[in-house]
Amino acid sequence: MTPLDTDFPAPWETFPEIPCGSIHWRMGPGEDVMLEWWRSVKRLTAEERRAWHQRHTPPPEWAEWVQRGFTRIEERGT
């Protein structure tokens, strides 16, 4: 992967005013951002995910959600 492929914005950076868990992330522009973010994160290696996470540390309200997603990828690959 190129550096551009491994450094993409986090949902909370794209729409910082929208809280984690909002319906915004399940429809419309927020859903598009979330789907693209999920596809991008799944393509990263474990090392690339750790580096991405250091560059895009989630705010406290997103931290548990991100950790669950990363754990799911590591355990199931999805």
C-alpha positions as CSV (number, residue, x, y, z in Angstrom):
1,M,0.0,0.0,0.0
2,T,1.1,3.5,-0.6
3,P,1.1,6.1,2.2
4,L,-2.0,7.6,0.7
5,D,-3.8,4.3,1.0
6,T,-2.8,4.0,4.7
7,D,-3.6,7.5,5.8
8,F,-7.3,8.4,5.4
9,P,-9.5,10.5,7.7
10,A,-11.4,9.1,10.6
11,P,-15.2,9.5,10.8
12,W,-14.8,11.8,13.8
13,E,-12.5,14.0,11.7
14,T,-14.8,14.2,8.7
15,F,-17.8,15.1,10.8
16,P,-16.5,16.2,14.2
17,E,-19.8,17.7,15.2
18,I,-21.6,14.3,14.9
19,P,-21.4,12.1,18.0
20,C,-20.5,8.4,17.9
21,G,-23.7,6.4,17.7
22,S,-25.7,9.0,15.9
23,I,-28.2,8.0,13.2
24,H,-26.1,10.2,11.0
25,W,-23.6,7.4,10.6
26,R,-26.3,4.9,9.4
27,M,-27.7,7.0,6.5
28,G,-26.8,9.6,4.0
29,P,-23.3,11.2,3.9
30,G,-22.3,9.8,7.3
31,E,-23.0,6.2,6.2
32,D,-20.9,6.8,3.1
33,V,-18.0,8.0,5.2
34,M,-18.4,5.1,7.6
35,L,-18.5,2.5,4.9
36,E,-15.4,3.9,3.2
37,W,-13.6,4.1,6.5
38,W,-14.4,0.5,7.3
39,R,-13.3,-0.7,3.9
40,S,-10.0,1.2,4.3
41,V,-9.3,0.0,7.8
42,K,-9.9,-3.6,6.8
43,R,-7.3,-3.4,4.1
44,L,-4.5,-2.3,6.5
45,T,-2.1,-4.8,8.1
46,A,-2.1,-4.9,11.9
47,E,1.0,-2.7,11.9
48,E,-0.5,-0.2,9.6
49,R,-3.7,-0.1,11.8
50,R,-1.6,0.7,14.8
51,A,0.2,3.5,13.0
52,W,-3.1,4.9,11.6
53,H,-4.5,4.8,15.1
54,Q,-1.6,6.8,16.5
55,R,-2.1,9.4,13.8
56,H,-5.9,9.5,14.3
57,T,-6.4,8.9,18.0
58,P,-10.2,8.8,18.6
59,P,-11.8,11.1,21.1
60,P,-13.0,9.4,24.3
61,E,-16.5,8.8,23.0
62,W,-15.2,6.9,20.0
63,A,-12.4,4.9,21.7
64,E,-14.4,1.9,22.6
65,W,-16.1,1.7,19.2
66,V,-12.8,1.8,17.4
67,Q,-11.2,-0.8,19.7
68,R,-14.2,-3.2,19.1
69,G,-13.8,-2.7,15.3
70,F,-10.1,-3.4,15.4
71,T,-10.5,-6.4,17.6
72,R,-13.2,-7.8,15.2
73,I,-10.8,-7.4,12.2
74,E,-8.0,-9.1,14.1
75,E,-10.2,-12.0,15.2
76,R,-12.4,-12.5,12.1
77,G,-10.8,-10.5,9.4
78,T,-14.1,-8.7,8.8
